[in-house]
Amino acid sequence: MSKELAFTDDNDVVKYLDTTTAFNLALTADGVAFDLTNAKSILVKIANDDGYIMQQTIDLTTVTSPLGGTLSFPINQDIMNTLVPDDYDIEVWVTMNDGTQAIFPSDGTLGFSIEENLMSDTGEVIPVITLNDFKQQFDDLSSQMENAVHNVQKGDKGDKGDTGTGLEIKDKVSSVSNLPSTANEGDGYLVGEELYVWVNGAWKDCGPLQGPKGDQGIQGNTGTGVSSTTIQYQISNSATTAPTGTWSNNIVATTTTNPYLWMKATLNYTDDTTKDFYLVSQKGDKGDTGATGATGPIGPQGPVGAGLVVKGTVNDASQLPTTGNQEGYCYFVGTDLYVWDAGTWKNCGSVSPDLSKYVTVTDLNNGLSTKVTDNKDGTEQLNGVKVQPYNKLSDITNLRNIVLQTDNVLSYTAQGGVGETIQNFPLYSGFSSLPSGTQIYYSYDLVVKNADGGVHWLGWALNWNAFVNNQHITTDGIHHFQGTATIPDKDIVSGQKIHATIDGSHATYQLTNLMIVVGSVPVTHLPAPEDKVTDNKDGSIEVNGSSITPADDSKVVHSTDTSNWQKSKVTDDTGMPLLMLGDTDDLSAKISILPNGYFTIYCTAETLNNPSASPIRGIIHITASTRAGSGILFSEDKKAYIITLLETVTYTQIANDSKVAHLSGANNFDTVPTVNNNPLLLASSLPSDLARTGSDQEFTGKNTFDTAPIDKTTGHPYITKDSVPAVPDTLADTTKDANFTGKLQKSGIDVATTTDVNNTINTVVSPLNTNTNWTSLNVDSSQTENSDWEPSTTNLQYRIYNSTLYLTGQYIMLGNGGNSSHNSTTLFQLSSDITSKISFPSTNKFPIGILQALAQQASMFMISLTSDGKITCVTNPYDLNVTYGASMAGGFINAAIPLNL
């Protein structure tokens, strides 16, 4: 069976001292993935041309795909301490649970290389140590040399060894798989340092080869030892030429003129000879504070006492994280070092090293010739050679942060609402080109102050979709979140953002160290390449290759300047409405999910729930905490609509004033008015000489009839004068008032009296006779305390005109945080004889005004007229002060409501 070994990613080269790399290996047998499910142990063995060097055990818990036969071999510090730049061969030895052993590859070896870095070509690291450390190490080395020389003793002569029986070392091979398939009894081969001998038809591992003890050699000459060492110091203006002045036994402070400190170590030998060694160093200026470096992925749990890992700093011990800690994690609180030990934070006291006693050791062979100069053209000068510097944007592909502006940390104090934004973060330009089903790894810290159980969410802003869900924050400090997620196809869109929110809280939040990478490899915070900023030392900065001059801080608006800046945008950056809706959008659905704030609107004639048959535009104000809002829309066919959001969205068309009846002035009706569906009798329809029963009538002409007129209805002739009988006493005199004590009828129908006619006329025209003057409405003291409103500026007037109720006024609410009983939301009360003539919507209220809190955080509240006649606001004096931090709120009332008279 052929066993193969290969790199899964063709990565077979690593830089010397780069301990962040891992070799990803694939094990196959006859071309099929080797099953590691039943593996007992896995060893990676390394050799070079000189033979076997070392082996490394693979932690089986890190083999994430045993059926796939893949494993990761990390190049850690221990390996770098053993290996130097060279070419190496690698084998993987797998021992199974049944005791069998498989060696990969079965034919030859797999090679890899460690290349030199810029700092060294020998594999030796140029150290940075203190002068005291160097002196101590030098003294220790001197003592060891003296002891070794003085303690050399002559040993006893050993016995001559017996002649070996039947063993002949034939050759040396690179691996067991390269041993001959057959050999003579006693033939031996070296595999590295292991001796394999052919015994009874098989190769036997006889262990490391070590020959018998040889004869005592001839005693050599007495060696020259080190009798003592002398350490002296001198300062100089040169870093390459040793000074010739007077040397001091004590460290000498450097000066501006002589910035280099030289140390001379003199070895005094027992033969009275000496040898001098020199070391030069320079104390550098204190550098700028560097950006926080990226934290590596969390490794497997190590043994107790493996070392400390400094995670960061916090302002107070109460902010130390309570979850996600490992043994050895530590934070600085001021200068005090807190270490996580046995499940709790322990204060290890102040850690304040005197950095002035530390200097950087410079290699004498290089001097100051090894330095880098910025050419200010995108290149650097290294030892006189022009080179291209490392570029984060092009050199990092898979592990780049796809989130921008993560170093721009904002502090947000929540207001108790739902879906309040902590911060939004834009994504890099290539996000919309990611393939469907892309997996991401995310990691970030949420710093919390005054925690009160708020619920935290984080996810994609467009088509809001959270992948960190329902996280209840109950303690102060740093809360760490990390994990993996898959981006749904619908969220891979241009302009996508990361949206962080909080529900039901008044705590203060900051989101820091946000890192999102494509893949599932844990990676700690690293700013996006686009966020790279370089100080040009000339008053400008370089941002992603472009030079920018920062604004003068004295000439910009600060967050504390609330007199002259825009609180929120009502249009997008191009001046277009924030809510642009097309033919397939639903206006009501979009309004129902808007957050708090003001929003401009435009929708087409075909948009669902457009109250008009033509395109429409307008503005709406939303109060997210109560899901309420109101606004106005204007259509292109010159109609206006009031928007009301109270759980549901309703639209009310505002009447055309030119087409309603007015109670004063002339009205021109296109059609004849009706009463109970009966048309009114117009005066123009009556003949001018019509006799009126209510007044005397004079007939100026004489009417002569040849025959008696016939009644059209009855067919009976009218009587002539001669036929008129004598007038009885009870006959009515048309020239005098008459009092009819009985009914007066015609054809069996009662004749209407003047009173009856007047009553009917009054009934017909009553909607036109109910106009009232402006009437002031007093504050309802039974509902509201006098201390909750400003009497000099709070007023309300109403008037009924043309069957419409008009309301106007202003309202100044005073914040009262001292007494929770000041919680009334009602200020005025209208009589029921007015409200009974109003057709209220299903919400039983009409929005009639807006109240705005005078506080740093802008908050606006709806004023409404309810079906029971109360004029009320959604907040009260107590909440205004306690919840929104406002001492008062001012607003207006201005509404026109149709009446059903």
JORA-V158250 format. One record per helix or strand of 3 or more residues. SS is the DSSP state (helix for helix, strand for strand). FROM is the first residue (numbers start at 1). TO is the last residue. If there is no record, write none. Layout:
# JORA-V158250
ss=SS from=FROM to=TO
ss=SS from=FROM to=TO
This chain:
# JORA-V158250
ss=strand from=3 to=7
ss=strand from=13 to=15
ss=strand from=22 to=29
ss=strand from=39 to=48
ss=strand from=51 to=57
ss=helix from=60 to=62
ss=strand from=70 to=74
ss=helix from=77 to=82
ss=strand from=86 to=96
ss=strand from=101 to=104
ss=strand from=110 to=115
ss=helix from=131 to=150
ss=strand from=168 to=173
ss=helix from=176 to=178
ss=strand from=187 to=191
ss=strand from=194 to=199
ss=strand from=202 to=208
ss=strand from=226 to=236
ss=strand from=260 to=269
ss=strand from=274 to=282
ss=strand from=309 to=314
ss=helix from=317 to=319
ss=strand from=329 to=333
ss=strand from=336 to=341
ss=strand from=344 to=350
ss=helix from=355 to=357
ss=strand from=360 to=362
ss=strand from=372 to=374
ss=strand from=379 to=382
ss=strand from=385 to=388
ss=helix from=392 to=395
ss=strand from=411 to=413
ss=strand from=420 to=427
ss=helix from=431 to=433
ss=strand from=439 to=449
ss=strand from=454 to=460
ss=strand from=465 to=473
ss=strand from=477 to=486
ss=helix from=489 to=491
ss=strand from=497 to=503
ss=strand from=508 to=518
ss=helix from=529 to=531
ss=strand from=533 to=535
ss=strand from=541 to=543
ss=strand from=546 to=548
ss=helix from=553 to=555
ss=strand from=579 to=581
ss=helix from=587 to=592
ss=strand from=597 to=603
ss=strand from=616 to=623
ss=strand from=628 to=635
ss=strand from=640 to=646
ss=strand from=649 to=653
ss=helix from=657 to=659
ss=helix from=683 to=685
ss=helix from=754 to=769
ss=helix from=786 to=788
ss=strand from=795 to=801
ss=strand from=804 to=814
ss=strand from=826 to=829
ss=helix from=832 to=835
ss=strand from=845 to=853
ss=strand from=859 to=866
ss=strand from=870 to=873
ss=helix from=877 to=882
ss=strand from=888 to=898
